[in-house]
Amino acid sequence: MRPQPLPLQPGQESVWDYPRPPRLEATTRHIQVICNGVAIADSTHAYRVLETSHPPVYYIPPKDIRMEYLKASPRTTFCEWKGHGVYYHVHVADKHLLDVAWYYPNPTPAFATIKDYVAFYPRPMDACYVDGKRVQPQPGKFYGGWITPDIVGPFKGEPGSWGW
């Protein structure tokens, strides 16, 4: 059963207007990821993936990431839309976060543009920002969406949402 989308205010988007299958969209918004006090990612050249019921997931080009803080993980997953994902651990000084970022080394044709671009789970980071606004993590431990004041739910991952 599809939940009732929350009312929109001017300038907001509803995740219930996002498509399925998901859409890839370039963005010039300022994306930042902070870990242990270090800006490990800072970009205005990211892409966002928009999927029904999910807040956007931002994929950042490796050139805008301090890749020395990312270490290969043996973890892999499969997305029916994007293909096989590969994970990174993030190590900044004494902070060691396991499997907190991922990328697609050989994405499906529809997502070829984000080959090797990296997405980060916002929850384990000190902070993630979109245009200077601090991101709230998507509910649940599985999802990597970034919630900002301009995104309206309800969101997949909230209690009772598994049947959506």
N, CA and C atoms as a LAMMPS dump frame, in Angstrom:
ITEM: TIMESTEP
0
ITEM: NUMBER OF ATOMS
492
ITEM: BOX BOUNDS ff ff ff
-5.0000000000000000e+02 5.0000000000000000e+02
-5.0000000000000000e+02 5.0000000000000000e+02
-5.0000000000000000e+02 5.0000000000000000e+02
ITEM: ATOMS id mol type element x y z
1 1 1 N 0.824 -1.177 0
2 1 2 C 0 0 0
3 1 3 C 0.873 1.247 0
4 2 1 N 0.618 2.15 -0.92
5 2 2 C 1.377 3.389 -1.03
6 2 3 C 0.913 4.372 0.046
7 3 1 N 1.856 4.946 0.809
8 3 2 C 1.464 5.915 1.836
9 3 3 C 1.054 7.246 1.216
10 4 1 N 0.439 8.063 2.001
11 4 2 C 0.024 9.397 1.565
12 4 3 C 1.242 10.321 1.601
13 5 1 N 1.638 10.902 0.452
14 5 2 C 2.759 11.853 0.46
15 5 3 C 2.447 13.058 1.347
16 6 1 N 3.473 13.567 2
17 6 2 C 3.315 14.758 2.833
18 6 3 C 3.101 15.974 1.941
19 7 1 N 2.405 16.996 2.439
20 7 2 C 2.176 18.208 1.632
21 7 3 C 3.491 18.934 1.335
22 8 1 N 3.542 19.52 0.153
23 8 2 C 4.741 20.26 -0.282
24 8 3 C 4.617 21.732 0.066
25 9 1 N 5.75 22.315 0.43
26 9 2 C 5.892 23.763 0.563
27 9 3 C 6.628 24.246 -0.682
28 10 1 N 6.595 25.532 -0.978
29 10 2 C 7.336 26.034 -2.149
30 10 3 C 8.81 25.629 -2.097
31 11 1 N 9.313 25.171 -3.229
32 11 2 C 10.719 24.772 -3.337
33 11 3 C 11.02 23.362 -2.878
34 12 1 N 10.019 22.599 -2.483
35 12 2 C 10.242 21.232 -2.031
36 12 3 C 9.895 20.222 -3.129
37 13 1 N 10.502 19.029 -3.013
38 13 2 C 10.223 17.891 -3.885
39 13 3 C 9.687 16.753 -3.033
40 14 1 N 8.758 16.005 -3.568
41 14 2 C 8.275 14.806 -2.9
42 14 3 C 8.968 13.591 -3.491
43 15 1 N 9.433 12.713 -2.608
44 15 2 C 10.041 11.47 -3.097
45 15 3 C 9.012 10.596 -3.806
46 16 1 N 7.741 10.921 -3.637
47 16 2 C 6.691 10.153 -4.301
48 16 3 C 6.477 10.623 -5.731
49 17 1 N 7.156 11.704 -6.138
50 17 2 C 7.158 12.129 -7.536
51 17 3 C 8.382 11.606 -8.281
52 18 1 N 9.313 10.973 -7.572
53 18 2 C 10.487 10.387 -8.208
54 18 3 C 10.071 9.102 -8.93
55 19 1 N 10.791 8.732 -9.983
56 19 2 C 10.384 7.571 -10.798
57 19 3 C 10.89 6.231 -10.265
58 20 1 N 10.31 5.193 -10.809
59 20 2 C 10.803 3.824 -10.644
60 20 3 C 10.623 3.159 -11.994
61 21 1 N 11.683 2.717 -12.659
62 21 2 C 13.054 2.683 -12.18
63 21 3 C 13.618 4.083 -11.932
64 22 1 N 14.697 4.133 -11.12
65 22 2 C 15.252 5.428 -10.742
66 22 3 C 15.852 6.193 -11.912
67 23 1 N 15.962 7.5 -11.692
68 23 2 C 16.532 8.418 -12.68
69 23 3 C 17.849 8.977 -12.151
70 24 1 N 18.798 9.143 -13.051
71 24 2 C 20.088 9.763 -12.743
72 24 3 C 20.033 11.207 -13.212
73 25 1 N 20.468 12.124 -12.353
74 25 2 C 20.372 13.543 -12.665
75 25 3 C 21.641 14.263 -12.213
76 26 1 N 22.256 15.015 -13.117
77 26 2 C 23.422 15.835 -12.755
78 26 3 C 22.968 16.951 -11.829
79 27 1 N 23.86 17.341 -10.92
80 27 2 C 23.553 18.454 -10.028
81 27 3 C 24.799 19.31 -9.825
82 28 1 N 24.585 20.61 -9.728
83 28 2 C 25.686 21.531 -9.422
84 28 3 C 25.608 21.986 -7.967
85 29 1 N 24.732 21.364 -7.189
86 29 2 C 24.652 21.703 -5.766
87 29 3 C 25.98 21.38 -5.09
88 30 1 N 26.294 22.116 -4.042
89 30 2 C 27.554 21.934 -3.319
90 30 3 C 27.4 20.778 -2.337
91 31 1 N 28.12 19.688 -2.592
92 31 2 C 28.056 18.467 -1.799
93 31 3 C 29.335 18.348 -0.984
94 32 1 N 29.192 18.122 0.332
95 32 2 C 30.356 17.958 1.207
96 32 3 C 30.139 16.772 2.142
97 33 1 N 31.233 16.057 2.392
98 33 2 C 31.242 14.954 3.352
99 33 3 C 32.383 15.226 4.327
100 34 1 N 32.053 15.245 5.628
101 34 2 C 33.039 15.52 6.672
102 34 3 C 33.186 14.285 7.541
103 35 1 N 34.42 13.852 7.738
104 35 2 C 34.702 12.702 8.599
105 35 3 C 35.871 13.044 9.511
106 36 1 N 35.667 12.903 10.789
107 36 2 C 36.702 13.177 11.789
108 36 3 C 37.312 14.568 11.599
109 37 1 N 36.443 15.526 11.259
110 37 2 C 36.872 16.911 11.101
111 37 3 C 37.502 17.248 9.771
112 38 1 N 37.595 16.281 8.856
113 38 2 C 38.232 16.481 7.558
114 38 3 C 37.181 16.444 6.453
115 39 1 N 37.23 17.418 5.556
116 39 2 C 36.357 17.39 4.367
117 39 3 C 36.934 16.369 3.398
118 40 1 N 36.362 15.181 3.395
119 40 2 C 36.906 14.126 2.526
120 40 3 C 36.288 14.175 1.127
121 41 1 N 35.186 14.904 0.974
122 41 2 C 34.578 15.094 -0.347
123 41 3 C 33.997 16.502 -0.406
124 42 1 N 34.203 17.144 -1.548
125 42 2 C 33.724 18.519 -1.749
126 42 3 C 33.53 18.693 -3.246
127 43 1 N 32.277 18.826 -3.685
128 43 2 C 32.012 18.804 -5.121
129 43 3 C 30.818 19.66 -5.512
130 44 1 N 30.886 20.188 -6.718
131 44 2 C 29.724 20.784 -7.391
132 44 3 C 29.511 20.08 -8.732
133 45 1 N 30.002 18.839 -8.832
134 45 2 C 29.913 18.051 -10.065
135 45 3 C 29.361 16.655 -9.805
136 46 1 N 28.444 16.546 -8.876
137 46 2 C 27.898 15.241 -8.495
138 46 3 C 26.692 14.871 -9.357
139 47 1 N 26.233 13.677 -9.146
140 47 2 C 24.973 13.193 -9.708
141 47 3 C 24.117 12.744 -8.543
142 48 1 N 22.827 12.789 -8.734
143 48 2 C 21.931 12.237 -7.734
144 48 3 C 21.028 11.21 -8.397
145 49 1 N 20.744 10.162 -7.643
146 49 2 C 19.829 9.12 -8.093
147 49 3 C 18.511 9.348 -7.371
148 50 1 N 17.442 9.441 -8.157
149 50 2 C 16.106 9.707 -7.633
150 50 3 C 15.242 8.485 -7.87
151 51 1 N 14.711 7.924 -6.78
152 51 2 C 13.873 6.723 -6.862
153 51 3 C 12.659 6.892 -5.951
154 52 1 N 11.518 6.47 -6.428
155 52 2 C 10.278 6.566 -5.66
156 52 3 C 10.483 6.131 -4.217
157 53 1 N 10.052 6.958 -3.295
158 53 2 C 10.035 6.735 -1.845
159 53 3 C 11.398 6.914 -1.167
160 54 1 N 12.44 7.223 -1.926
161 54 2 C 13.783 7.375 -1.364
162 54 3 C 14.286 8.806 -1.521
163 55 1 N 14.909 9.367 -0.48
164 55 2 C 15.589 10.642 -0.692
165 55 3 C 16.774 10.427 -1.637
166 56 1 N 17.263 11.484 -2.279
167 56 2 C 18.357 11.331 -3.235
168 56 3 C 19.608 10.706 -2.621
169 57 1 N 20.299 9.939 -3.438
170 57 2 C 21.64 9.457 -3.115
171 57 3 C 22.584 10.211 -4.041
172 58 1 N 23.61 10.824 -3.464
173 58 2 C 24.556 11.628 -4.239
174 58 3 C 25.801 10.811 -4.549
175 59 1 N 26.213 10.853 -5.823
176 59 2 C 27.414 10.172 -6.292
177 59 3 C 28.424 11.243 -6.684
178 60 1 N 29.594 11.175 -6.07
179 60 2 C 30.611 12.221 -6.176
180 60 3 C 31.776 11.718 -7.019
181 61 1 N 32.282 12.551 -7.956
182 61 2 C 33.402 12.098 -8.774
183 61 3 C 34.664 11.917 -7.928
184 62 1 N 35.446 10.882 -8.232
185 62 2 C 36.662 10.639 -7.458
186 62 3 C 37.612 11.844 -7.406
187 63 1 N 37.61 12.679 -8.454
188 63 2 C 38.504 13.843 -8.463
189 63 3 C 38.152 14.843 -7.364
190 64 1 N 36.94 14.768 -6.832
191 64 2 C 36.49 15.678 -5.779
192 64 3 C 36.491 15.02 -4.398
193 65 1 N 37.15 13.868 -4.302
194 65 2 C 37.225 13.108 -3.052
195 65 3 C 38.692 12.931 -2.674
196 66 1 N 38.978 13.065 -1.414
197 66 2 C 40.334 12.785 -0.927
198 66 3 C 40.454 11.265 -0.796
199 67 1 N 40.787 10.642 -1.916
200 67 2 C 40.759 9.186 -2.027
201 67 3 C 41.759 8.493 -1.098
202 68 1 N 42.724 9.223 -0.578
203 68 2 C 43.688 8.606 0.346
204 68 3 C 42.997 8.124 1.631
205 69 1 N 41.806 8.629 1.922
206 69 2 C 41.07 8.216 3.119
207 69 3 C 40.161 7.013 2.864
208 70 1 N 40.009 6.612 1.62
209 70 2 C 39.158 5.478 1.275
210 70 3 C 40.012 4.245 1.032
211 71 1 N 39.617 3.145 1.64
212 71 2 C 40.329 1.874 1.495
213 71 3 C 39.353 0.828 0.97
214 72 1 N 39.801 0.024 0.03
215 72 2 C 38.946 -1.003 -0.572
216 72 3 C 38.407 -1.963 0.484
217 73 1 N 37.163 -2.323 0.332
218 73 2 C 36.502 -3.302 1.19
219 73 3 C 36.191 -4.532 0.352
220 74 1 N 36.146 -5.699 0.966
221 74 2 C 35.749 -6.884 0.201
222 74 3 C 34.243 -6.959 -0.042
223 75 1 N 33.47 -6.087 0.595
224 75 2 C 32.008 -6.149 0.48
225 75 3 C 31.543 -5.746 -0.917
226 76 1 N 30.6 -6.509 -1.443
227 76 2 C 29.938 -6.168 -2.699
228 76 3 C 28.437 -6.382 -2.523
229 77 1 N 27.656 -5.673 -3.33
230 77 2 C 26.208 -5.841 -3.341
231 77 3 C 25.737 -5.766 -4.783
232 78 1 N 24.463 -6.03 -4.98
233 78 2 C 23.891 -5.948 -6.313
234 78 3 C 22.634 -5.091 -6.28
235 79 1 N 22.554 -4.14 -7.199
236 79 2 C 21.373 -3.316 -7.384
237 79 3 C 20.761 -3.673 -8.731
238 80 1 N 19.466 -3.937 -8.731
239 80 2 C 18.815 -4.325 -9.979
240 80 3 C 18.896 -3.231 -11.04
241 81 1 N 19.102 -1.977 -10.641
242 81 2 C 19.143 -0.869 -11.593
243 81 3 C 20.563 -0.474 -11.986
244 82 1 N 21.485 -0.522 -11.035
245 82 2 C 22.836 -0.006 -11.282
246 82 3 C 23.874 -1.103 -11.479
247 83 1 N 23.618 -2.302 -10.999
248 83 2 C 24.575 -3.394 -11.163
249 83 3 C 25.292 -3.726 -9.86
250 84 1 N 26.516 -4.246 -9.991
251 84 2 C 27.296 -4.683 -8.831
252 84 3 C 28.009 -3.492 -8.198
253 85 1 N 27.778 -3.315 -6.892
254 85 2 C 28.422 -2.252 -6.134
255 85 3 C 29.591 -2.792 -5.332
256 86 1 N 30.605 -1.955 -5.172
257 86 2 C 31.804 -2.284 -4.405
258 86 3 C 31.948 -1.215 -3.326
259 87 1 N 32.419 -1.618 -2.146
260 87 2 C 32.437 -0.719 -0.987
261 87 3 C 33.832 -0.242 -0.627
262 88 1 N 33.818 0.839 0.132
263 88 2 C 35.037 1.404 0.724
264 88 3 C 34.85 1.512 2.228
265 89 1 N 35.967 1.355 2.943
266 89 2 C 36.074 1.777 4.331
267 89 3 C 36.619 3.199 4.29
268 90 1 N 36.335 3.978 5.308
269 90 2 C 36.899 5.322 5.424
270 90 3 C 37.746 5.368 6.688
271 91 1 N 39.012 5.79 6.526
272 91 2 C 39.961 5.897 7.646
273 91 3 C 40.506 7.315 7.671
274 92 1 N 40.155 8.06 8.709
275 92 2 C 40.678 9.417 8.895
276 92 3 C 41.259 9.481 10.299
277 93 1 N 42.586 9.527 10.38
278 93 2 C 43.31 9.512 11.656
279 93 3 C 42.86 8.292 12.462
280 94 1 N 42.319 8.507 13.665
281 94 2 C 41.947 7.377 14.525
282 94 3 C 40.501 6.9 14.32
283 95 1 N 39.816 7.454 13.331
284 95 2 C 38.427 7.046 13.055
285 95 3 C 38.417 6.065 11.884
286 96 1 N 37.869 4.887 12.117
287 96 2 C 37.831 3.831 11.107
288 96 3 C 36.381 3.388 10.918
289 97 1 N 35.823 3.682 9.763
290 97 2 C 34.435 3.372 9.45
291 97 3 C 34.396 2.31 8.351
292 98 1 N 33.718 1.219 8.616
293 98 2 C 33.704 0.098 7.681
294 98 3 C 32.488 0.153 6.765
295 99 1 N 32.731 -0.071 5.475
296 99 2 C 31.666 -0.193 4.467
297 99 3 C 30.703 0.997 4.485
298 100 1 N 31.241 2.2 4.441
299 100 2 C 30.415 3.409 4.549
300 100 3 C 30.315 4.2 3.236
301 101 1 N 30.941 3.695 2.197
302 101 2 C 30.872 4.337 0.884
303 101 3 C 30.859 3.228 -0.164
304 102 1 N 30.289 3.528 -1.331
305 102 2 C 30.222 2.509 -2.38
306 102 3 C 30.259 3.162 -3.752
307 103 1 N 30.551 2.329 -4.75
308 103 2 C 30.599 2.788 -6.138
309 103 3 C 30.302 1.616 -7.055
310 104 1 N 30.118 1.929 -8.334
311 104 2 C 29.821 0.916 -9.344
312 104 3 C 30.934 0.935 -10.385
313 105 1 N 31.835 -0.074 -10.37
314 105 2 C 32.934 -0.087 -11.339
315 105 3 C 32.484 -0.407 -12.765
316 106 1 N 31.369 -1.107 -12.908
317 106 2 C 30.818 -1.463 -14.218
318 106 3 C 29.301 -1.351 -14.177
319 107 1 N 28.79 -0.124 -14.078
320 107 2 C 27.335 0.027 -13.941
321 107 3 C 26.59 -0.362 -15.216
322 108 1 N 25.299 -0.535 -15.066
323 108 2 C 24.444 -0.808 -16.213
324 108 3 C 24.489 0.401 -17.16
325 109 1 N 24.116 0.227 -18.42
326 109 2 C 24.176 1.341 -19.375
327 109 3 C 23.429 2.599 -18.921
328 110 1 N 22.302 2.456 -18.272
329 110 2 C 21.534 3.63 -17.836
330 110 3 C 22.275 4.454 -16.778
331 111 1 N 23.239 3.834 -16.091
332 111 2 C 23.975 4.516 -15.024
333 111 3 C 25.477 4.59 -15.314
334 112 1 N 25.853 4.417 -16.582
335 112 2 C 27.27 4.434 -16.965
336 112 3 C 27.966 5.732 -16.574
337 113 1 N 27.232 6.829 -16.516
338 113 2 C 27.803 8.133 -16.183
339 113 3 C 28.422 8.15 -14.789
340 114 1 N 27.902 7.342 -13.858
341 114 2 C 28.447 7.369 -12.496
342 114 3 C 29.473 6.264 -12.245
343 115 1 N 30.04 5.719 -13.302
344 115 2 C 31.105 4.721 -13.145
345 115 3 C 32.192 5.291 -12.238
346 116 1 N 32.491 4.581 -11.16
347 116 2 C 33.526 4.924 -10.177
348 116 3 C 33.198 6.134 -9.305
349 117 1 N 32.058 6.801 -9.518
350 117 2 C 31.643 7.87 -8.604
351 117 3 C 31.276 7.224 -7.27
352 118 1 N 31.494 7.945 -6.179
353 118 2 C 31.34 7.364 -4.844
354 118 3 C 30.159 8 -4.111
355 119 1 N 29.352 7.144 -3.484
356 119 2 C 28.265 7.579 -2.608
357 119 3 C 28.649 7.251 -1.173
358 120 1 N 28.21 8.079 -0.236
359 120 2 C 28.518 7.903 1.181
360 120 3 C 27.236 7.77 1.991
361 121 1 N 27.234 6.855 2.943
362 121 2 C 26.17 6.825 3.936
363 121 3 C 26.37 8.036 4.842
364 122 1 N 25.367 8.873 5.015
365 122 2 C 25.571 10.055 5.849
366 122 3 C 25.62 9.758 7.351
367 123 1 N 24.948 8.715 7.812
368 123 2 C 24.846 8.456 9.259
369 123 3 C 26.206 8.337 9.96
370 124 1 N 27.175 7.585 9.45
371 124 2 C 28.43 7.438 10.203
372 124 3 C 29.385 8.637 10.089
373 125 1 N 29.107 9.537 9.168
374 125 2 C 29.993 10.692 8.997
375 125 3 C 29.719 11.741 10.081
376 126 1 N 30.687 12.629 10.302
377 126 2 C 30.45 13.759 11.212
378 126 3 C 29.278 14.573 10.684
379 127 1 N 29.309 14.833 9.388
380 127 2 C 28.241 15.606 8.741
381 127 3 C 28.37 15.48 7.235
382 128 1 N 27.239 15.597 6.565
383 128 2 C 27.174 15.721 5.117
384 128 3 C 26.307 16.94 4.838
385 129 1 N 26.639 17.666 3.778
386 129 2 C 25.931 18.903 3.467
387 129 3 C 25.558 18.962 1.989
388 130 1 N 24.404 19.57 1.73
389 130 2 C 23.977 19.916 0.379
390 130 3 C 23.701 21.417 0.401
391 131 1 N 24.501 22.157 -0.343
392 131 2 C 24.39 23.627 -0.361
393 131 3 C 24.398 24.208 1.047
394 132 1 N 25.267 23.68 1.893
395 132 2 C 25.427 24.202 3.242
396 132 3 C 24.385 23.735 4.241
397 133 1 N 23.41 22.963 3.795
398 133 2 C 22.376 22.447 4.696
399 133 3 C 22.754 21.034 5.135
400 134 1 N 22.762 20.842 6.446
401 134 2 C 23.147 19.535 6.976
402 134 3 C 22.11 18.47 6.619
403 135 1 N 22.586 17.354 6.176
404 135 2 C 21.773 16.227 5.73
405 135 3 C 21.332 15.394 6.929
406 136 1 N 20.106 14.909 6.872
407 136 2 C 19.621 13.89 7.804
408 136 3 C 19.684 12.56 7.063
409 137 1 N 20.177 11.502 7.707
410 137 2 C 20.236 10.204 7.031
411 137 3 C 18.846 9.633 6.776
412 138 1 N 18.723 8.912 5.679
413 138 2 C 17.49 8.176 5.416
414 138 3 C 17.28 7.166 6.542
415 139 1 N 16.054 7.001 7.008
416 139 2 C 15.8 6.028 8.079
417 139 3 C 16.213 4.608 7.655
418 140 1 N 16.516 3.798 8.641
419 140 2 C 16.918 2.42 8.394
420 140 3 C 18.418 2.31 8.206
421 141 1 N 18.953 1.123 8.391
422 141 2 C 20.397 0.915 8.291
423 141 3 C 20.857 0.576 6.877
424 142 1 N 19.933 0.218 6.016
425 142 2 C 20.288 -0.256 4.683
426 142 3 C 20.437 0.875 3.672
427 143 1 N 19.675 1.94 3.837
428 143 2 C 19.553 2.965 2.8
429 143 3 C 20.557 4.101 2.97
430 144 1 N 20.935 4.719 1.846
431 144 2 C 21.942 5.777 1.848
432 144 3 C 21.438 7.125 1.395
433 145 1 N 20.128 7.369 1.441
434 145 2 C 19.583 8.643 0.979
435 145 3 C 19.929 9.802 1.896
436 146 1 N 19.95 10.994 1.297
437 146 2 C 20.28 12.231 2.011
438 146 3 C 19.024 13.083 2.084
439 147 1 N 18.53 13.337 3.288
440 147 2 C 17.338 14.151 3.477
441 147 3 C 17.747 15.577 3.804
442 148 1 N 17.216 16.517 3.022
443 148 2 C 17.428 17.949 3.238
444 148 3 C 16.051 18.596 3.38
445 149 1 N 15.997 19.855 3.834
446 149 2 C 14.694 20.492 4.03
447 149 3 C 13.833 20.589 2.769
448 150 1 N 14.435 20.457 1.597
449 150 2 C 13.669 20.559 0.354
450 150 3 C 13.158 19.208 -0.157
451 151 1 N 13.324 18.153 0.634
452 151 2 C 12.865 16.814 0.257
453 151 3 C 11.8 16.375 1.26
454 152 1 N 10.65 15.912 0.744
455 152 2 C 9.517 15.539 1.587
456 152 3 C 9.19 14.059 1.383
457 153 1 N 8.849 13.367 2.461
458 153 2 C 8.506 11.956 2.442
459 153 3 C 7.013 11.718 2.502
460 154 1 N 6.632 10.625 3.155
461 154 2 C 7.421 9.74 3.998
462 154 3 C 8.449 8.946 3.188
463 155 1 N 9.483 8.468 3.898
464 155 2 C 10.624 7.833 3.253
465 155 3 C 10.664 6.334 3.507
466 156 1 N 11.086 5.603 2.497
467 156 2 C 11.363 4.178 2.666
468 156 3 C 12.414 4.035 3.764
469 157 1 N 12.219 3.085 4.651
470 157 2 C 13.122 2.876 5.775
471 157 3 C 12.491 3.258 7.1
472 158 1 N 11.422 4.082 7.044
473 158 2 C 10.7 4.421 8.268
474 158 3 C 9.956 3.182 8.762
475 159 1 N 9.658 3.114 10.056
476 159 2 C 8.909 1.949 10.571
477 159 3 C 7.625 1.735 9.748
478 160 1 N 7.396 0.485 9.393
479 160 2 C 6.205 0.12 8.624
480 160 3 C 6.33 0.297 7.117
481 161 1 N 7.51 0.675 6.628
482 161 2 C 7.659 0.973 5.197
483 161 3 C 8.084 -0.21 4.345
484 162 1 N 8.346 -1.357 4.929
485 162 2 C 8.851 -2.486 4.137
486 162 3 C 7.837 -2.972 3.104
487 163 1 N 6.566 -2.736 3.321
488 163 2 C 5.563 -3.193 2.367
489 163 3 C 5.313 -2.233 1.214
490 164 1 N 6 -1.117 1.178
491 164 2 C 5.749 -0.135 0.11
492 164 3 C 6.287 -0.604 -1.208
